[in-house]
Structure formats: structure tokens, C-alpha cells
Amino acid sequence: MKSLLPTIQFPFSKSGLGKETPLDLLERKRRLISRLIVIIYILLLFEGAIRKWVLPGQGRILFFIRDPFVLWAYFLAFRYKLWPKPNFVFLLGMLLGAMGLILGFFQILFTEHSPLFVLYGLRNYFLYFPLPFLIERVLSKDTLQKMGKWTLYSFFPMLPLCFFQAISPPTSPINQGFGQDPETIYANLGVYGDIQRASGTFTAGLHLYIASGLALFMAFWIKKLPSKAIEKILLAPSGISVLLTLLISGSRGAFFSCGISFAFSLLAGFLAGKVKSTMTFIFYLLLACSIAALLANTLFSSIVEAMVERWTGAAEHGGGINARGYLEVDRIKDDLVRFIENMDFVPFWGYGIGSGGNAFQILGNELAVYAEDDWSRHIVDLGPFLGLLYLFYRWLLLLYVGLKCWSATRKFRDPLPLCLFGFLCPVLFIGQITGQGTVNGYNWLFAGFCLVASKQLNQQKPRPSFCYSPPVKL
């Protein structure tokens, strides 16, 4: 962790042998906010573990554990004047956030919607809006790569944790946590029979962790990024850990997300001109799949059999035992058009910001309309007009980030931007970013990471100068 949170030591003493230049001061301020971004990412990875096993009685409060650090980063950016130069996408997001605030006040004053849920909804929709652009401004590409390496190394303990979660009873502490009452118990969804769906250090969202790990691994492998001997040694085992965690996850969403990340990563390798390393990766992937098939019939046989039964049952319900059913084509199609049907009966001002989120129903409130997908949730929460604007902004931001990643991958011959975008693409396009906290965090953080990855190394923020030249007396 020391490499993720570097400290700055300036070669000057109180006796006046050196002097901190304005460039040094700017760099120190930038790194301070950069550390906050790293902390927010670490909390995203381990928030669920804290809620389940460390402070199980404070789960509802810990849901917001990242927010103070986000607000602190915003405050320091204002104080140090480190906000990026506003562009059209950033300004449009701020305008949309202002419209959301006005709608929230209207709903508080003229409807029976609880102010608490309005604030909760505003948080889910708009609090993280500026974060990707701030990340682009303050986070260096070198720090991003270090974060990616440590993310891959975290799969070493995550793999056995997920394995024991899958084979343990649903009431065991490794699955439901140490909570003593129904409000602090986290029930894992079963796969089939006695096999449980692993959650890792998350309460939900393990599929995002696995898919992002695959994207990072493929980017580092194709680019041959690790330079130190120990990093080269650990890269391949970390990738195998990613694939094995995927195998025992029991999550169809993890397989779908990894499939998209894999396709984008191959495209990134060819676009960046890394044809040889990309083809080498495909060879080793086929070899790893052969080993995984062997493990699927031996060590992980019960888990894989349960997952196959679940997939088959879901396919029968969703379209038949064929490619259409296994790929959930009908469900995806319904999610893409359901929001249009909701616009026919949802009031212009919506049913209330936050009323379509998970917390609204968990706390015993009756849902006016059940919004299973996020696009419908926008219409239910914000009304047809602002809901459509929010939806269009998601598409605009996706296009903006995607074009930057594509251009950077081709121009700088770096697969990392497009690999990360391959993970971000389904999350930002149709993910539950306003209905589930982990998805919300992954969406906005990785939007910023994509923008950082799209920067050229020599475009990073200037480093402080450590050279000191004593004055010459003439």
C-alpha cells in the first residue's frame, strides 16, 4: 500500500538550504487529492467486508462511507483551484445536477415524498457527477497503473474467500456476516442446491470486480507493463486467479461482463499494434481454459454443476434451451424498451427521487412502480422529461469517454484505455448506477480511470523539481 500512497519529501530544511517552489506546492496539493481518490477506490473494494465482518451493526451508515472522502476531494479541488477546465460534457452534467436539485426541492415542498429519500436519491444520481473529471485532473497514469497491479494482487486472497463462500451454508458468517438481526444480515443468493453465489468482500457487485480485474490483466499482459522481476512473476498467477474466481463466482453477470471486457481487450491489442502479444495471450488463454475445464470436473465440480443447472433453468424461463435463452436476449430487449412504457403513466415530476432505489423498498415503503432496470428507474424517480435527459447524458458521457479511449489506444499504442472502457461500457450504458451503491461507485471511478488512461505520459501533471542551486555571488 505504500506504493499507492506515496509521500512527498522535499530536499529543503528549516534552515533555508532549499525552498519550495510554486511547482512543488502545486504537485503536493495534487497528490493530496490523488490519495483521496485511492482511498475511495480501496473503500469501494472493502466496504462490504467492513459492513459484514467488522462493524455489522453500522451497515446502513457504512453504505455512505465513501461520500465524506468524495466531498473532501471536491472541497480541496475548489480550495487549491485544481478543477479541470470545464468542457461541454462537464458543464452539461452540472446543469443536469442543478435541475435535479430544483426537482428535489419541488418534491419536498409539494409532494409527500420524504426529504430523506430525496437526499438519498440526489446522492445516487448527482453526487459523483464531477468525480471522473476531477480524477482526470489529479490522478497520474503511473498511480493508476499501481492501483491496477494491486487490484490484480488482491485476487490471491479473494479466490479462496469466494471458494469457501460458495461451499458454505447461507447462514454461515462467511456468507451472511456477523449481524444478529435481519437488518444487518446479508443473504447470499443461491446458485443451485447447496452451492451459494460468492460475494467476496462485497455485499453485491462481485461481477464488477472480476470484470475489471480481467480488463486490467489483459491490458498489462498485452502491453507487457510490469518492469520489475517480481511483478512479471506475479502477473500470470494473478490472471489465473481472476479466471478461477470467475469460474466459481456463480454469477451470470460476471460471465457476461467478462465476455465484453475480453472482446474490447482483444480489439485494444490489435488497435494498439500489439498483435504478437495479443495472439500470445489468446494461446495462453486457451491453455488456461483447458486447465479450468480440468478443475471444473475435479476440484470445482459441484460449483460448476450448480452453475450449469442455474443457467439452464434461467434459459428455459427466458427463451428456451438455445443461444437466445442462454444469452437472455429477450430480457435485455425488454430492459431496453420498458422505460418507454413507463412514460405513459408516470407523472411529469416523477414519483420522487430515490423512490425507485433498493433502499426505498428495504425500509418498508410501497413502490408506486417497480423499476427493475435503471432506465425505467430514471423515469420513475425524475419524471419523463428529466429522466430522459439523464438517460441521454449517460449515452453522451459513454460516447465522450469511448472516443477518447479509442483515440488514445490508437495514437499512443496503449491498450489500457480501451481495455478499461470495455469494462465501463455495459456499466455506464445499462448498469444499475442509481439503484445499487457498488455499481454506482465502479461506474464513476472507472469513468475517471478511463480518462486518466487516455492521457499521454508526458502530459501528466508536472513533477516538483528537486534540484537546488545556491546563489552565486559575483
Buried (B, 14 or more C-beta within 10 A) or exposed (E): EEEBBBEEEBEBEEEEEBEEEEEBEBBBBBBBBBBBBBBBBBBBBBBBBBBBBEBBBEBEEBBBBBBEBBEBBBEBBEEBEBBBEEEEBBEBBBEBBEBBEEBBEBBBEEBEBBEEBBBBBBBBBBBBBBBBBBBBBBBBBEBBBBBBBBBBBBBEEBBEBBBBBBBBEBEBEBBBBEBEEEEBBBEBEBBBEEBBBBBBBBBBBBBBBBBBBBBBBBBBBBBEBBEEEEBEEBBEEBBBBBBBBBBBBBBBBBBBBBBBBBEBBBBBBBBBEBEEBBEBBEEEBEEBEEEBEEBBEEEBEBBBBBBEBBBBEBBEEBBEEEEEBBBBBBBEEBBEEBBEEBBEEBEEBBBBBBBBBEBBEEEEBEEBBEBEBBBBBBBBBBBBBBBBBBBEBBEBBBEBBBEBBBEBBBEBEBBBBBBBBBBBBBBBBBBBBBBBBBBBBBBBBBBBBBBBBBBEEEEBBEEBEEEEEEEEEE
